[in-house]
Amino acid sequence: MRLIRLILLCLIMPAAALAQSFEEIARALPEGSYDDRADRVSALASSGDPRAEALLTALVGGDLAVLKSDGRLVIVTDGSATDALSGDPAGSVTRRDVTPVRVNNNLRGHVRAALGTLGLVAESPAARTRAAAQVEAAPDPAQLSALEAALSRETDTKARDALEIARASVLLVAPDATPDERAEALALIAERRGAAAQVRIRPLLSDPALKDAARTALADIERAEALRGWGLTLWQGLSLGSVLLLAAIGLSITFGVCGVINMAHGELVMLGAYTTFMVQEVIRTHAPGLFDWSLAIALPLAFLVTAAIGIAVERGIVRRLYGRPLETLLATWGVSLILQQAVRSIFGPNNRQVGNPSWMSGSVEVLGLSLTWNRIWIMLFALAVFGFLMLVLRRTALGLQMRAVTQNRAMAAEMGIRTGRVDALTFGLGAGIAGLAGVALSQIDNVSPNLGQGYIVDSFMVVVFGGAGSLWGTLAGAFTLGIVNKLAEPLAGAMLAKVMILIFIILFIQKRPRGLFPTRGRAVEG
Amino acid sequence: MKLPSLTASLLSALIGTAALAEDTSEPIKVGILHSLSGTMAISETTLKDAMLMLIEQQNARGGVLGRKLEPVVVDPASDWPLFAEKARELIAGDQVAAVFGCWTSVSRKSVLPVFRELDSILFYPVQYEGEESERNVFYTGAAPNQQAIPAVEYLMDQGVERWVLAGTDYVYPRTTNKILEQFLKDRGVADEDILINYTPFGQSDWQTIVSDIKAFGSTGKKTAVVSTINGDANVPFYKELANQGITAEQIPVVAFSVGEEELAGIDTAPLVGHMAAWNYFQSVDDPANYEFIDAWHKFTGSDKRVTNDPMEAHYIGFNMWVKAVEKAGTTDPDKVIDAMVGIEVPNLTGGKAIMGKDHHITKPAMVGEINAEGQFDIVWESEGEVPGDAWSDYLPGSKDLIADWTDPIRCGNYNTTTKTCGGAETTASN
């Protein structure tokens, strides 16, 4: 009946028919294959109906649903539904009262492209830039006229640039563009470099008119990309190195001064990460505004918590076992298991959510390299911790005593240094640094009871390679291993790269048993 | 001679009552063999809780054969040899009627000889690499043809032409990727369009691999990552993808080991739009599922606890076992094993699970996209249920093999061309 009425209406009132069909198309959105539905999305977007944008935005966000009770199409926000077509409120609903309209990545991409065309007329320049980028990601010749209209009235430079790139991308795939237009578009896109430009240009190699221009453009881009690739590997190596440095530096101190292989070092790192989690939990419930400061608050707390545990372990267990390396090894390993299971019992075995503050998310472009902010901050932080330790060792009384004990324990004791106290404080300092490392690692790794296990072996390799007790050795060792690892990884795969590093260290130790920067300490004298 | 005969009859009557009494009042013990500590506790603890809930529900319904069920929980502590010891303790010591347990393939392989020797029953609830069918084991998780292959087919439908097969370096990813590689090649995908990559357990530095994937995916052909990366290593992987600006619309990742439980408690923002393939999602719109979720929330006392695919597998396996015991009229493993084949129980997705002759069950295949709430929006599901295939058709060694535990074959690796049992020694060992 409805169909007949619709046809009749179409015949009588063409203008009304358009509005009718908008609703018909919208109601058909949940049905059929993803391809059919993509066509419907295009039809909705090009209908010019003011409701299209809200409808499609809801579809992309997964908020569009069908009411089970009466089959109405609704937009669900925070548990209350509004009719998607009339805009009338449709009461509050739970997840179980509605069938969500399915949307997958492809359809979402399609809707975004359609919304992009809609967004080109948005109020704010940033929204228009975003819309242009969306068009560029999925260029469609049908959008050309909308782009040109937008370009003609665009005043913002940034949005204008984005629109021009988008227009060029569309021109390259438009069948009816003139050769001149296409050559111009090619030049514009080639300037941008990067993988995205390669993708746009590569199909043009089969175009007789643009073949040569495309080939030179591609060769240029490839050269730049190769250089960029080396830069990227170096950066990744340094960034891995800084993570290793953070994890290993505390270990290096305890190993160097006390001669103790602290197997629980990884667990102290894990406790630092859990401290961050606790701080964020408190901030989330009591002061959400402070979230960006959570890491700064967590740092001193993590240091204190882990340093206290470190001192307790030293006074309670390790002190009684000095001079018996095998027993300390086993005892600290036992401590690591206890700490792990304690955390598992208190916090549960699941990963805990530690959020990234806004200033640690995303990436920044430097010389064509996209460097992620969390890695940049961790590298700076690692260097800051290194500097802090240097200061402690060189400029404080404790540092002086530590160095004395490292070099000659007996003589230091005879000079009146309370070596037992120095041992405890050193152990505490090393543990505290592990806690600081935990705060940083919570930003790039899972916060789970197993967090520490992943780092303990790598840390040992760094310490052994760099030379126990030598900060400079740890620094050099961490960055060398990081870079070597990243150079080997593309050649051999992540698994083999690790094996290669291990063999490399074994061979190196044969040549220089005390590492890169040997120090005289109890650990190496024995 | 009156007295002795009286005594004898009294005795026999006593014994009789005793035996009867044991039958009706002694509870039936059910073993639960899941790690509650160690690395696997993250996944397995939930399954222990789910089993306790199922047993409690069954007892509320009056138990099985008029007897109550009694759970016996042991902790194999993510230690593979300990799994075998604990299994022996359950079967020989506690005399359990059946065991529900294991997660990793290596733990399953570790307990197999024990179940064979002591002739008991194991219900294994996790998706695995296939290439195995044992008389004493019922596989309620997915075989590769119920999870991996349908997911790849869905992506092919979505226009994906280039494939990254990324996995953690152990038996499940290696075997699954071998099957997928052969499958892709059979479908005409060229060698240079497949990139295979393995990483160690707990990998946390994904910079190089993500850069490689980015480069691999920038040829203009639609690229997808098929991930058999093990639980914990996933989060840093997705974070790195997001940080390097790769969205799910550009290069989607479909994972076979990431479920609701793994997503619980992590920031899902960088994961939105990436996919997982399972046979059940908590978001399935079905009354039986809602009932299960409500019961789970009530049992755990928290409406934040999620349900996941291996839990559904235990739900199906447990109900099948109850039905088989009732059909056999006894908990004797031999009789229950024979009664199991052909048992039919409803699953939580609105269909039916049927136990096949190869001890694998029918399951619907599903693909879901991760949403901002840490749940999955189902974007595709198979029409009806797919029977599990123990021996993959895509591997040269197992193509001709079938498993059939009914007469007259009664064999876990029967070669259909040579008509012999034990046709292959290809069982992927640990």
Interface residues (C-beta under 8 A of the other chain):
Chain A: Y34 G62 R96 T99 P100 R102 V103 N104 N105 N106 R108 G109 R112 A137 A195 A196 Q198 V199 R202 P203 L232 T233 Q236 S239 L240 V243 Q341 R344 G348 P349 N350 N351 R352 Q353 G355 N356 S361 G362 S363 S370 T372 W373 N374 R375 I444 D445 N446 S448 N450 Q453 G454 K486 E489 P490 G493 A494 M495 K498
Chain B: S37 T39 A41 I42 T45 Q158 G159 D169 N197 Y198 T199 P200 G202 Q203 S204 D205 Q207 T208 I209 S211 D212 K214 A215 S218 T219 G220 D232 V235 P236 K239 E240 N243 Q244 G245 A248 E249 Q250 P252 E261 E262 A264 G265 I266 D267 G273 M275 D285 Y290 E369 N371 D377 I378 V379 W380
